[in-house]
Every structure is written in structure tokens, then in C-alpha cells.
């Protein structure tokens, strides 16, 4: 008997909660933009800089070790706010890819 009474109440609670979520306006966020990547020779590092938007960014790099059995070596910088710099060092191997990750 108690299970039958709980069912309609649970459905009403879920629908009410869903309605509140549906009418809550989302915050206006603009992911970082105007981002650039820079390489430094000494010390060997790569960095990202984003000039506008909001949120954070970080630099990623993947290098391939000269010994095939070692494989790829990934590295990432710390999250930095717009206007800040994310930087990471990397070993002297072949660069396979570099990119900037952003979050709102």
C-alpha cells in the first residue's frame, strides 16, 4: 500500500524539479577566444594565451620519443584564466601535436 502512495508523490516531485530546471536561465558564458600558442627554445616549453572571453584554458603537447618502444609523451600545463598563461615543458623529441583546451 505504501508503495502505491509513494509513486504519484515521486512523479510529482520529479516533474516539479524538472520544471524548475527548465525555467532557470543559464549563465552567459563565452569560452576563451583569441588564443595563441608560443614556443620557447630555452627552456624548451610551449605556452597558450587567450586574450578574450571568459573561463580558462590550458596548453597540451604530445611528443614522440626517438625510441619507438617508449612511444608518445603527453604533457599539459595548468589551467589559466583568460589573460593568463598556461605553460608546460617538453623533452627534446619530435612534436606530434599541440593544442589549447578551453572550458567555459
C-alpha positions, 0 to 999 in steps of 0.5 A: 500500500505504501508503495502505491502512495509513494509513486504519484508523490515521486512523479510529482516531485520529479516533474516539479524539479524538472520544471524548475530546471527548465525555467532557470536561465543559464549563465552567459558564458563565452569560452576563451577566444583569441588564443595563441600558442608560443614556443620557447627554445630555452627552456624548451616549453610551449605556452597558450594565451587567450586574450578574450572571453571568459573561463580558462584554458590550458596548453597540451603537447604530445611528443614522440620519443626517438625510441619507438618502444617508449612511444608518445609523451603527453604533457599539459600545463595548468589551467589559466584564466583568460589573460593568463598563461598556461605553460608546460615543458617538453623533452627534446623529441619530435612534436606530434601535436599541440593544442589549447583546451578551453572550458567555459 
